[in-house]
Amino acid sequence: MQNQKIRIRLKAFDHRLIDVSTQEIVDTAKRTGAQVRGPIPLPTRKERFTVLISPHVNKDARDQYEIRTHKRMLDIVEPTEKTVDALRKLDLAAGVDIQISLG
């Protein structure tokens, strides 16, 4: 697996959850002897929704809701077989979306 890198992208609604998961991945990769670049915080996506409270009149009565999607990216440079096996066995928290690509 020489001359390869593993790019891992994480998404979550809770920033504490994504930070803990990222730290687990970094610790696992460093423990197996791989070099890690990152974690790189990517821009947070903010979705805002406005809902009318009043069903008939009173257009000014509204509630606003927001969903934030936090993203992180990290690269594992020159992974070994031990690194790949350890990452495959790693059990991360629910609520974190993981996208892994080899390149």
Backbone bond lengths (Angstrom), bond angles and torsions (degrees), N, CA, C in turn:
res aa  C-N    CA-C-N  psi(-1)  N-CA   C-N-CA  omega(-1)  CA-C   N-CA-C  phi
1 M - - - 1.435 - - 1.525 111.07 -
2 Q 1.316 116.64 22.60 1.457 119.32 178.95 1.524 109.62 -72.21
3 N 1.328 115.94 156.78 1.465 123.75 -179.47 1.526 112.15 61.04
4 Q 1.309 117.08 30.15 1.455 121.11 175.31 1.510 108.76 -125.81
5 K 1.316 114.92 164.12 1.458 119.31 172.05 1.518 108.45 -141.45
6 I 1.306 114.31 151.16 1.455 121.55 177.96 1.522 106.79 -109.67
7 R 1.318 116.63 124.13 1.465 121.46 177.22 1.527 107.80 -105.31
8 I 1.322 115.49 124.81 1.460 121.74 -178.54 1.522 108.27 -117.50
9 R 1.335 115.80 126.20 1.473 121.60 176.39 1.519 107.91 -116.34
10 L 1.320 115.76 131.26 1.455 122.12 -178.87 1.522 109.69 -117.52
11 K 1.339 116.32 141.74 1.466 122.32 175.75 1.518 108.09 -132.77
12 A 1.336 115.92 140.90 1.459 120.71 176.16 1.519 109.20 -160.83
13 F 1.329 115.22 158.00 1.461 120.32 176.25 1.526 111.27 -84.07
14 D 1.330 117.77 -24.90 1.460 122.80 -178.23 1.526 109.14 -104.43
15 H 1.324 117.90 120.71 1.462 120.79 -175.83 1.530 111.76 -70.44
16 R 1.320 118.36 -28.76 1.470 119.71 178.45 1.523 110.70 -69.28
17 L 1.313 116.51 -38.55 1.459 121.86 -179.91 1.523 111.09 -65.57
18 I 1.321 116.79 -41.41 1.462 120.28 -179.31 1.530 110.88 -70.56
19 D 1.331 117.89 -33.96 1.460 120.35 178.08 1.527 111.41 -68.13
20 V 1.331 117.30 -40.34 1.466 121.07 178.04 1.527 110.45 -65.04
21 S 1.329 117.38 -43.36 1.462 121.20 179.88 1.522 111.23 -64.96
22 T 1.325 116.84 -40.97 1.458 121.03 178.37 1.524 110.47 -63.06
23 Q 1.316 117.18 -42.17 1.463 120.66 -179.90 1.528 111.21 -65.18
24 E 1.335 117.90 -36.80 1.465 121.31 176.51 1.522 111.04 -63.08
25 I 1.333 117.23 -42.47 1.463 120.94 179.48 1.522 110.35 -65.28
26 V 1.336 117.44 -43.84 1.469 121.35 -179.46 1.527 110.33 -63.61
27 D 1.323 117.78 -44.24 1.466 121.03 179.63 1.523 111.56 -63.16
28 T 1.333 116.74 -41.47 1.459 120.76 179.43 1.523 111.15 -64.92
29 A 1.318 117.19 -42.74 1.463 120.67 -178.91 1.528 111.09 -67.46
30 K 1.320 117.63 -42.20 1.472 120.30 179.86 1.523 111.60 -68.68
31 R 1.327 117.09 -33.70 1.464 120.89 179.65 1.528 111.27 -65.78
32 T 1.338 117.51 -30.75 1.463 121.11 -179.29 1.521 112.43 -91.11
33 G 1.324 118.10 2.19 1.459 120.67 173.13 1.514 115.38 95.19
34 A 1.304 119.27 15.31 1.463 121.48 178.70 1.526 109.66 -95.20
35 Q 1.320 114.91 156.09 1.462 120.85 177.43 1.530 108.10 -94.78
36 V 1.337 116.22 134.07 1.466 121.38 -175.54 1.518 109.41 -116.03
37 R 1.324 116.15 133.04 1.466 122.43 171.71 1.517 107.69 -110.85
38 G 1.306 114.89 120.15 1.456 118.62 179.71 1.501 110.15 120.71
39 P 1.286 119.56 -166.78 1.458 129.46 6.14 1.526 112.47 -75.39
40 I 1.313 115.44 140.81 1.455 122.80 179.83 1.526 107.49 -103.45
41 P 1.328 118.29 118.40 1.467 119.17 176.85 1.526 110.55 -75.52
42 L 1.311 115.97 124.77 1.462 121.88 177.76 1.526 108.57 -93.88
43 P 1.325 118.10 164.20 1.475 119.94 -178.08 1.529 112.56 -58.60
44 T 1.315 115.30 140.50 1.460 122.14 178.94 1.524 109.15 -83.87
45 R 1.329 115.66 129.82 1.465 120.36 179.45 1.519 108.74 -89.61
46 K 1.325 115.91 126.21 1.464 121.31 -179.08 1.521 108.73 -113.89
47 E 1.321 115.95 117.55 1.461 121.32 175.94 1.522 107.77 -106.62
48 R 1.317 116.17 126.72 1.465 120.75 -179.62 1.530 109.31 -115.47
49 F 1.323 114.66 137.07 1.452 121.49 179.30 1.521 108.43 -124.76
50 T 1.318 116.74 134.71 1.463 121.90 176.86 1.522 108.10 -114.10
51 V 1.329 115.63 129.43 1.462 121.88 -176.38 1.523 108.30 -124.38
52 L 1.348 116.02 132.96 1.462 120.42 175.07 1.527 109.16 -73.58
53 I 1.319 116.41 129.58 1.463 120.87 179.26 1.524 110.29 -80.81
54 S 1.308 115.90 -44.50 1.458 121.25 -176.65 1.526 109.51 -82.06
55 P 1.324 118.67 132.18 1.458 120.13 -177.32 1.528 114.48 -76.20
56 H 1.337 118.27 -21.65 1.465 118.48 -172.43 1.528 111.71 -119.32
57 V 1.314 117.36 -73.99 1.463 121.32 -179.99 1.530 108.45 -108.18
58 N 1.310 117.95 -161.95 1.468 123.42 -178.34 1.532 111.58 61.48
59 K 1.321 114.19 66.04 1.458 120.81 179.88 1.538 111.86 -63.10
60 D 1.341 116.80 -21.43 1.458 120.25 -177.46 1.528 112.64 -78.21
61 A 1.317 118.15 -14.93 1.463 120.94 -178.29 1.527 109.22 -84.85
62 R 1.337 116.05 102.01 1.464 120.85 -176.89 1.525 109.99 -138.06
63 D 1.314 115.18 154.00 1.462 122.19 171.23 1.518 107.75 -115.43
64 Q 1.328 115.78 145.91 1.456 120.35 177.20 1.522 109.06 -120.31
65 Y 1.327 115.17 136.04 1.460 122.03 179.18 1.522 108.34 -123.91
66 E 1.320 115.17 152.89 1.463 119.92 -177.88 1.524 109.12 -139.25
67 I 1.330 115.57 137.29 1.459 122.51 173.69 1.523 106.76 -119.09
68 R 1.331 116.28 125.70 1.463 120.95 178.08 1.524 108.81 -108.43
69 T 1.334 115.98 129.50 1.455 121.89 176.59 1.523 107.55 -109.18
70 H 1.330 115.97 111.14 1.459 121.80 -179.60 1.523 108.70 -90.21
71 K 1.347 116.24 142.29 1.459 121.04 -177.83 1.523 110.25 -132.70
72 R 1.331 115.69 143.94 1.456 122.67 175.09 1.525 107.93 -135.68
73 M 1.331 115.25 152.06 1.457 120.71 177.30 1.520 108.28 -136.38
74 L 1.333 116.00 140.99 1.451 119.38 173.40 1.512 109.41 -145.91
75 D 1.335 114.94 150.35 1.456 122.56 179.62 1.517 108.75 -113.52
76 I 1.323 116.07 136.40 1.457 121.80 173.03 1.519 106.06 -109.01
77 V 1.332 115.19 112.07 1.459 121.70 -175.14 1.524 108.53 -94.08
78 E 1.319 116.12 136.89 1.463 124.15 179.61 1.528 112.13 52.69
79 P 1.325 117.48 61.42 1.465 119.33 179.58 1.529 111.05 -73.25
80 T 1.312 116.11 147.93 1.460 121.67 175.94 1.527 108.49 -99.87
81 E 1.325 115.55 174.76 1.466 119.82 177.33 1.530 110.39 -63.96
82 K 1.337 116.48 -36.19 1.464 120.19 177.86 1.524 110.83 -63.29
83 T 1.329 116.50 -37.09 1.464 120.65 179.96 1.522 110.66 -64.41
84 V 1.319 116.32 -45.81 1.468 120.69 -178.93 1.529 110.43 -63.88
85 D 1.336 117.12 -43.24 1.466 120.25 179.17 1.526 111.46 -64.43
86 A 1.335 116.74 -41.83 1.464 120.16 -179.35 1.524 111.22 -66.61
87 L 1.333 117.31 -39.26 1.465 120.21 178.63 1.523 111.29 -68.81
88 R 1.319 116.47 -33.72 1.461 120.04 179.61 1.531 111.08 -68.36
89 K 1.338 116.47 -34.46 1.465 120.83 -178.67 1.525 112.69 -85.57
90 L 1.320 117.83 -7.76 1.460 121.92 -176.17 1.529 110.20 -68.69
91 D 1.320 116.01 131.22 1.461 121.64 -179.87 1.524 108.31 -107.52
92 L 1.332 116.67 109.23 1.459 121.63 -178.15 1.523 110.60 -98.02
93 A 1.313 115.27 166.91 1.461 121.66 -177.03 1.528 111.31 -67.08
94 A 1.323 114.84 151.14 1.460 120.18 174.77 1.522 108.42 -71.19
95 G 1.306 116.53 147.52 1.458 120.32 -179.25 1.510 112.75 99.49
96 V 1.333 117.58 -0.58 1.461 121.61 178.13 1.520 107.55 -113.33
97 D 1.329 116.48 122.43 1.459 122.45 178.41 1.523 108.10 -91.42
98 I 1.334 117.07 127.39 1.458 122.02 -176.31 1.518 108.88 -116.45
99 Q 1.326 115.43 132.92 1.458 121.81 177.06 1.523 106.78 -126.44
100 I 1.339 117.48 119.74 1.457 122.37 -176.42 1.519 108.39 -116.47
101 S 1.342 115.78 132.41 1.459 120.05 176.60 1.523 109.11 -134.95
102 L 1.315 115.35 142.70 1.462 121.96 177.47 1.516 108.66 -99.90
103 G 1.312 115.52 141.01 1.461 117.36 -179.19 1.481 113.46 -159.45
